[in-house]
Amino acid sequence: MPDNEAICLAGLRDTDRDRYLAALLSPADKRAGLVALYGFNAEIARIRDVVREPLPGEVRLQYWRDLVSGVEHGETAANPLGALLLATIRRHDLPVEALLRMLDARVFDLYDDPMESRGMFEGYAGDTASALIQLASLILAPDEAANCAERAGHAGVAQAVAGAILLLPRTSARGQVYIPLEILKAVGLDREGFLAGEDRARISAAVEAFAGLGREHLAKVRSAGPLPAAVMAAYLPVALVGSVLDRVAARPARVFAEEVRAPQWRRQLLLMWATVRRRV
């Protein structure tokens, strides 16, 4: 295994265990590209967790913008993830514009602005989670990727909803709300009321409705039937979404008090089962 790939795979194991496992289940000749892509996503998704103010976060995002755009900073060779990502872009002719939109979307994470509407959240998810699935599909099988673009869109929204729900305790504690305001208003809440955490009944209703948005998009992915074998590896992380959304829909308030995800051994089985069935 090339040094950069080994280093980045080890890093991915620590920053995004589910996509790390999915990468291990991918074709060996495509694994380096997926590791680079998933490592890049993990790096930009966690910026809010490692900076105290938006400006340093903006600087980190700009570094990655420059890198994928070909602006040389001189230290790319010393950054295994950056070097592997550039090699992946060249080898698979990945659209730089999609990566730049992903970086632009992550600016939202640095601030506490509200997610105004369902459409705004779907756009955010489209430029982040959906784009990641589509880019992974381009690495695996460009021709099949084009045929699955719509499914990638729905899968990414479902995945983004599940991810936002899992992070609710952390994001709420720092004043962020990813649940769209129109969902909060529909259950009689506003941003401040949600963050106050006192009206548990309405907060539970909001979380349940938000999970419903994810289930709606996941149902559209599933209704299209089995995924092509050539791109299935790109969709493996989505196979973990259903269990999260179902658990939250049954008991919405549990997300603030307990681990909603299935234990790792079960998540590994879900990934392997999805590989065989070609369904999420």
C-alpha positions, -999 to 999 in steps of 0.1 A, spaced: 0 0 0 15 34 -9 26 54 21 1 83 15 -28 59 12 -18 40 44 -14 73 63 -47 86 51 -65 53 57 -53 54 93 -65 90 97 -99 81 83 -103 53 108 -101 80 135 -122 107 119 -149 88 101 -151 51 111 -181 43 90 -166 56 57 -133 39 67 -152 6 69 -169 13 36 -135 21 20 -122 -13 31 -152 -30 14 -145 -11 -19 -125 -25 -48 -88 -25 -40 -78 -5 -72 -103 22 -63 -96 24 -26 -70 51 -26 -93 75 -44 -122 68 -19 -98 72 10 -86 106 -3 -122 118 -9 -135 106 24 -105 120 43 -110 154 26 -147 153 36 -139 144 72 -112 171 74 -135 199 63 -166 186 82 -148 188 115 -133 223 112 -159 238 135 -148 213 161 -112 223 161 -114 261 158 -129 286 183 -137 314 158 -150 315 122 -120 332 108 -95 304 114 -121 281 99 -123 302 68 -85 301 65 -86 263 67 -113 262 40 -93 286 18 -62 263 21 -83 235 6 -98 257 -20 -63 267 -31 -51 231 -31 -79 217 -53 -77 248 -76 -40 242 -82 -26 271 -62 7 259 -49 15 267 -12 47 248 -12 38 223 15 15 199 -4 41 172 -5 42 173 33 4 168 35 -3 132 27 -41 138 24 -36 168 1 -11 149 -21 -35 119 -23 -65 141 -31 -46 159 -60 -35 125 -74 -71 113 -72 -85 144 -89 -60 139 -118 -64 101 -120 -102 101 -121 -107 135 -137 -129 146 -108 -148 179 -113 -130 205 -92 -162 227 -93 -180 201 -71 -152 201 -46 -153 239 -45 -190 239 -39 -185 214 -11 -161 238 5 -184 268 0 -212 249 17 -191 241 47 -188 279 55 -223 275 69 -209 252 96 -186 280 109 -215 303 119 -247 300 138 -270 312 111 -303 294 109 -312 268 83 -342 287 70 -361 260 50 -363 224 40 -351 235 5 -321 253 20 -312 221 39 -316 200 8 -293 224 -11 -267 221 17 -269 184 17 -267 183 -21 -234 202 -21 -220 181 7 -233 145 13 -248 140 -21 -218 154 -39 -196 131 -19 -216 100 -30 -216 112 -67 -178 119 -66 -172 85 -51 -193 70 -78 -172 88 -105 -141 71 -90 -158 37 -91 -176 38 -124 -180 71 -143 -207 57 -167 -228 42 -140 -224 73 -119 -242 94 -145 -272 71 -144 -274 72 -106 -271 110 -101 -307 114 -89 -304 86 -64 -271 101 -51 -291 133 -45 -317 117 -24 -292 94 -6 -271 124 4 -301 143 19 -311 112 39 -275 108 51 -272 145 60 -304 144 80 -292 114 100 -258 130 105 -273 162 118 -295 143 142 -266 123 156 -248 156 162 -277 174 178 -263 173 213 -230 189 201 -244 214 177 -272 225 200 -247 231 228 -228 256 207 -259 274 194 -262 257 160 -296 245 146 -296 224 114 -333 216 117 -350 240 92 -369 269 108 -400 260 88 -401 226 106 -396 243 140 -424 268 132 -447 240 122 -445 225 157 -447 258 174 -410 265 181 -384 290 170 -346 288 171 -343 301 207 -370 278 219 -353 248 204 -319 257 219 -335 264 253 -344 227 254 -373 232 278 -403 223 257 -395 186 252 -427 177 235 -423 203 207 -386 195 204 -394 158 200 -420 167 174 -394 188 155 -368 160 156 -394 135 145 -404 157 115 -368 162 106 -362 125 107 -393 122 84 -376 143 58 -346 119 58 -369 89 56 -388 105 27 -355 108 7 -343 74 17 -375 58 5 -369 73 -30 -335 57 -31 -349 24 -21 -378 25 -44 -355 26 -74 -344 -10 -68 -309 -25 -64 -279 -2 -71 -255 -11 -99 -227 -33 -85 -201 -10 -99 -211 20 -77 -224 2 -47 -194 10 -26 -202 47 -29 -236 41 -12 -225 18 16 -224 45 43 -261 52 34 -269 17 45 -265 29 81 -290 57 78 -322 38 80 -316 24 115 -308 59 128 -339 75 113 -361 46 124 -349 47 160 -353 85 162 -387 84 147 -398 59 173 -384 79 202 -372 114 191 -360 126 225 -335 97 229 -310 115 206 -302 139 235 -298 112 261 -283 81 245 -263 68 215 -287 64 186 -263 46 162 -262 8 162 -230 -6 178 -201 -9 155 -203 -47 151 -239 -43 138 -229 -14 115 -202 -36 100 -228 -63 94 -252 -38 78 -224 -26 54 -216 -62 44 -253 -71 40 -258 -40 18 -228 -50 -4 -245 -84 -10 -280 -70 -16 -269 -38 -34 -296 -20 -14 -294 6 13 
